[in-house]
Amino acid sequence: MPFMTVQFDQLQTGDRAKVSGFRNVPESYRNRLMSLGLTPGTPFLVQHRAPLGDPVAILVRGFRLSLRVHEAEGMTVERL
């Protein structure tokens, strides 16, 4: 079964995905996301969405990371 590439904001609580890359992201911000552990190929689990949908808490590399949707909009992901 092929993986489906989606935008980060399309993921729902309980979805598993992996980072597939970055698009239209300034290099400095891409480096920041990567320093937080969001490197291409890294799997993560969407743990929680705030009541209004933002921020989103994900479990990545054994720790919980909260991201604003607009911060992660340039990250492309594959739903697993």
ChimeraX attribute file (.defattr): number of C-alpha atoms within 10 A of each C-alpha:
attribute: neighborCount
match mode: 1-to-1
recipient: residues
	/A:1	4
	/A:2	7
	/A:3	11
	/A:4	11
	/A:5	15
	/A:6	15
	/A:7	16
	/A:8	22
	/A:9	16
	/A:10	10
	/A:11	18
	/A:12	15
	/A:13	13
	/A:14	11
	/A:15	14
	/A:16	18
	/A:17	23
	/A:18	21
	/A:19	19
	/A:20	18
	/A:21	15
	/A:22	18
	/A:23	10
	/A:24	9
	/A:25	14
	/A:26	11
	/A:27	10
	/A:28	9
	/A:29	13
	/A:30	20
	/A:31	14
	/A:32	12
	/A:33	17
	/A:34	13
	/A:35	10
	/A:36	12
	/A:37	14
	/A:38	21
	/A:39	18
	/A:40	15
	/A:41	13
	/A:42	15
	/A:43	19
	/A:44	23
	/A:45	21
	/A:46	21
	/A:47	18
	/A:48	18
	/A:49	17
	/A:50	10
	/A:51	8
	/A:52	7
	/A:53	12
	/A:54	15
	/A:55	17
	/A:56	23
	/A:57	18
	/A:58	22
	/A:59	16
	/A:60	18
	/A:61	14
	/A:62	8
	/A:63	9
	/A:64	15
	/A:65	17
	/A:66	16
	/A:67	15
	/A:68	13
	/A:69	16
	/A:70	11
	/A:71	13
	/A:72	18
	/A:73	15
	/A:74	18
	/A:75	22
	/A:76	19
	/A:77	27
	/A:78	20
	/A:79	22
	/A:80	15
